[in-house]
Amino acid sequence: MDILRFITAGSVDDGKSTLIGRLLYDSKNILIDQLEALEKQSKNKNENGIDLAILTDGLRAEREQGITIDVAYRYFSTPKRKFIIADAPGHIQYTRNMITGASNSQLIVILIDARQGVIEQTRRHSIIASLLKMKNVVVAINKMDLVDYSEEVFNDIKAQYELVAKKLKLENVNYFPISAFHGDNIVSKSEKTDWYNGETLLNFLENVEINGNQENENPRFQVQYVIRPQTDELHDYRGYAGEVISGIYKKGDEITVLPQNIQTKISKIETGGKETEFVFTNQPAVIHVEDNIDISRGDFLVKTNQQPKVENEFEAVVCWLDKKELNEGNKYFIQHKSKTLKAIIKEIEYKIDVNTLEQTPITESIKLNEVVKLRLKTASPLVFDSFEESKSTGNAILIDETSNSTVGAVMIL
């Protein structure tokens, strides 16, 4: 089964955590002991039955205040697909959490309170979805029970959001009238919205296309580990282990080792301890090559006719995650999957307003949660695709040299 990674976003009290709890509860992905603990905590909190939000609000402060602070990840599966859900905070001051949670998601579920309609936070999260090139957007109009399941209210909010989607060039936008609290149109169709002819939210999530055509993807494989046992039995064994980031690799393919730019051929492919003729996206594999080449952790094996960029200076959009301010000339480590290099901030070009996407000139240091376009220079060449072409090879993180903390989320342009 394939895995769908998606994120829920919305303003405070729009019901993100309750929606995830409902998906887990109604799809029977909650263990008995979890259910007992949930019922006990819900009784301590209110008398309105089970509070499903408790399933995702892990921090004590979250449960006490009824808000989400950190990104909470939850896993569940159905007979058709596995899911990894990121529950993102709705508060403005946690924009960084929203961006990091969305950076590796394939779909975003934006919740809108049916009583409020499209508000500033809806636009902000839609802008972040646009910035992160999200290919699938679900607009879940929640709390329909509080507006008497009105078709008019649903159509009005849908029309409001269509204007936002058009301005931001968001494609594949789907709309659902739901009530996370009562479970309407989430796992099963609701009789209270007989005017709605679409599918349930879970049915859509189970069937939405996420991987595209792997034959058309540029093949990317980054070495995570060089396997060289040097035993009598495996005296000449040298394999390069990693995960196929995208595309398909076949025995006999002509490949180029980057950044060295050395050409060779694939002599053997192994996966799960057995030889195979080919491997594809997301499969772990050990690749063997015909020639004796110096290949190290972090190097890329790519098809010779479908090469990425190899540069030591490039532009990027960065979401700043640290309390220490960002300035031109600052030095960091940049980690690009399993490759880590030294980097310097050559130039900060402008700040991006996450409320409007407008570009504003730099007048002071860059602070926590701010998003900027800048130019980075690395100590040696980096192998990458643009974030728009490939999220997997177009993202990276900046790491503080002294504290080793992650300080920036990087989208390479």
C-alpha positions, -999 to 999 in steps of 0.1 A, spaced: 0 0 0 11 35 -7 13 63 20 -5 96 18 10 123 40 -14 152 46 -16 182 69 -46 199 85 -46 237 88 -70 263 99 -77 289 125 -79 283 162 -110 263 172 -118 253 136 -117 217 146 -85 203 132 -77 180 161 -113 169 163 -113 160 126 -82 139 130 -97 122 161 -129 116 142 -110 99 113 -91 77 138 -123 69 158 -147 62 130 -121 42 110 -115 21 141 -79 29 144 -80 35 182 -68 8 206 -91 -2 235 -67 12 261 -64 45 242 -102 47 241 -105 41 278 -79 69 285 -98 91 261 -131 86 278 -115 93 312 -98 125 301 -130 137 283 -150 132 315 -125 154 334 -128 181 308 -165 182 298 -198 164 299 -205 164 262 -192 129 254 -158 120 240 -135 149 232 -117 135 201 -92 165 200 -74 149 230 -61 122 206 -38 147 189 -32 173 215 -2 156 232 13 185 253 -3 193 286 -5 230 277 -24 220 245 -50 200 264 -54 226 291 -58 255 267 -77 236 240 -52 247 214 -25 230 192 11 243 198 34 218 182 29 197 150 14 164 161 18 134 138 -8 106 138 -8 73 118 -37 52 106 -46 29 78 -76 16 59 -77 -15 36 -68 9 7 -41 32 20 -18 42 49 -19 78 62 4 101 81 -14 132 93 2 163 106 -20 184 128 -6 220 125 -12 249 149 -36 276 140 -19 305 158 0 331 138 31 327 161 34 290 151 37 297 113 71 279 114 54 247 127 28 250 99 55 253 72 77 224 85 46 202 88 35 210 53 69 207 36 67 170 31 29 167 28 13 157 -5 -21 173 4 -35 200 27 -69 199 44 -79 235 52 -107 238 77 -131 267 76 -157 273 104 -191 274 86 -201 303 109 -170 324 101 -163 318 64 -130 326 48 -109 346 73 -73 359 74 -59 326 87 -76 308 59 -58 330 34 -25 327 53 -26 289 52 -37 290 15 -7 312 8 16 288 25 1 259 5 8 280 -26 43 287 -15 50 250 -9 35 240 -42 8 218 -27 -8 198 -56 -40 189 -38 -61 211 -16 -91 200 4 -114 227 18 -134 211 47 -162 235 57 -167 223 93 -193 228 120 -221 225 95 -243 214 124 -241 249 138 -256 264 107 -284 238 103 -265 220 75 -274 249 52 -266 244 15 -266 282 10 -239 287 36 -218 260 21 -221 274 -15 -214 309 -2 -181 298 15 -172 278 -15 -176 309 -37 -155 329 -13 -126 304 -13 -127 299 -51 -116 336 -54 -87 329 -31 -77 297 -50 -79 315 -83 -56 344 -71 -30 319 -57 -33 295 -87 -42 266 -65 -52 235 -85 -72 204 -76 -93 221 -49 -121 199 -35 -149 210 -11 -166 190 17 -195 200 41 -186 183 74 -192 182 111 -161 168 128 -179 167 162 -208 146 149 -189 128 120 -210 141 91 -195 133 57 -161 122 71 -162 84 71 -198 79 61 -223 100 42 -247 122 62 -284 122 58 -285 158 70 -268 170 39 -290 153 13 -282 182 -11 -245 172 -12 -238 146 -39 -201 143 -35 -181 116 -17 -170 114 19 -137 129 30 -121 96 38 -132 81 5 -115 110 -13 -83 106 8 -82 69 0 -85 74 -38 -68 107 -45 -38 104 -70 -5 112 -53 24 96 -70 17 105 -107 34 86 -134 68 72 -121 80 65 -156 80 103 -163 98 113 -130 135 122 -131 153 93 -114 171 103 -82 190 81 -58 212 95 -30 237 72 -13 230 69 25 256 42 33 284 24 15 283 -13 22 318 -29 22 319 -60 44 355 -71 36 349 -106 47 363 -138 30 328 -146 18 321 -111 4 356 -100 -4 348 -79 -34 313 -67 -24 307 -30 -26 271 -17 -27 256 17 -23 225 17 -1 198 43 -1 162 50 -10 150 57 -45 138 93 -42 120 93 -76 118 75 -109 128 40 -118 163 24 -119 170 -8 -140 200 -31 -142 222 -19 -171 211 17 -169 238 43 -178 242 66 -147 262 96 -137 277 99 -102 273 135 -89 288 159 -80 319 141 -94 303 138 -128 317 103 -135 297 80 -158 292 43 -152 265 15 -155 244 -3 -129 257 -39 -127 233 -52 -100 204 -40 -79 193 -56 -46 163 -49 -24 152 -69 7 184 -89 4 175 -103 -30 185 -93 -66 160 -76 -87 158 -62 -122 145 -27 -112 135 -5 -83 112 25 -81 101 55 -60 103 51 -22 119 16 -24 151 10 -3 178 -5 -25 215 -14 -28 229 -4 -62 262 -18 -76 281 -2 -104 305 -16 -130 335 6 -123 356 12 -92 347 48 -84 350 69 -52 314 72 -42 305 85 -7 275 91 15 255 120 1 265 114 -36 237 111 -62 234 84 -88 212 98 -116 204 88 -152 229 103 -175 203 120 -197 182 134 -168 206 153 -146 198 177 -118 216 210 -111 251 209 -95 259 244 -81 276 259 -51 256 291 -52 218 292 -56 186 311 -45 162 298 -20 131 307 0 138 302 37 113 301 66 133 313 97 128 289 127 152 304 153 150 331 180 185 342 170 181 366 141 193 359 105 217 383 88 238 384 57 272 368 62 260 343 88 275 308 84 255 276 88 255 239 79 231 231 51 217 195 53 203 182 20 189 147 28 221 127 38 246 154 26 258 181 50 279 211 38 291 244 52 271 274 38 271 312 40 243 337 35 255 357 5 226 380 2 190 385 16 170 398 -13 136 405 2 110 394 28 78 376 17 47 386 36 28 354 44 -5 373 45 -3 386 9 28 371 -8 40 406 -14 78 413 -14 90 438 11 125 453 13 149 442 41 154 470 67 164 449 97 174 414 107 152 384 99 132 372 129 114 340 140 86 329 116 96 353 88 100 341 53 127 354 30 142 350 -4 180 348 -2 212 336 -19 233 308 -4 268 297 -11 281 263 -1 317 251 5 314 225 -23 288 219 -50 253 208 -40 232 184 -62 196 195 -63 164 201 -83 142 231 -78 115 228 -51 89 232 -78 103 203 -98 109 180 -69 100 186 -32 123 157 -22 155 170 -38 145 207 -36 143 211 2 170 213 28 175 227 64 200 252 78 217 241 110 234 264 136 271 255 137 274 260 175 241 247 189 234 221 162 197 233 161 177 235 130 172 272 122 159 274 87 136 255 63 149 259 28 130 256 -5 156 258 -33 147 279 -64 
